Amino acid sequence: MAFSLTILVLLLFLHILAFVLSIGAERRRSEAKVVPDEYDNRTYCVYTTDASTVYGLAAFVLLLLSQAVVNAVTRCLCCGKGLVSGCSSTCAVLLFIISWISFLGAEACLLAGSARNAYHTKYTGDYLKHDLYSCATLRKGVFAAAAALTLFSMLASILYYWAHSRADTGGWVKHRDEGLGLATQHHHHQGPEFDKA
């Protein structure tokens, strides 16, 4: 399998777009404050925009798509023709594991952050008792962690794809050379018989 520039550009595009959306989700996290009801003595939570949830879910889908692309091209490292032993194949296996760990970490942060950001406190309190102190909001840094893991996943996926391409191409060359070697040995083996005839 040769290294494809089209696949490289596609992986870069999907990861960078997911990274930008994760940063956008971090910056647009829902904020809330306790306000009194103008008609009675109750208090309730007022939230800002839910754009962060949409950004987070969009980044989740893009990152999932990028992981599907790199694993489809490399046949998930276990369904292909096999790799030759050597530095490239060892690097491919290690980078395969690292890319999956960083991918799962980023996806977990994006999914958990989106779900938590979409949760709004429905409880109402008594204004005189001040029993509603705060509103449930997403902790700062969850989407930022997802963005960092997305960049790490991008680097690991691209390096894994490159290492897999080198090992896979090397395997084809090795088998071709072995085939030529067998053909040469077979020709030498038949030589004396033809001489006797």
Secondary structure, DSSP 8 states (H G I E B T S, - for coil): ----HHHHHHHHHHHHHHHHHHHHHHHT---EEEEE-SSSSEEEEEE---HHHHHHHHHHHHHHHHHHHHHHHTGGGTSSS---SSHHHHHHHHHHHHHHHHHHHHHHHHHHHHHHHH------EETTTT---------TTHHHHHHHHHHHHHHHHHHHHHHHHHHHHHHHHHHHHHHHHHHHHHHHHHHHHHHH-
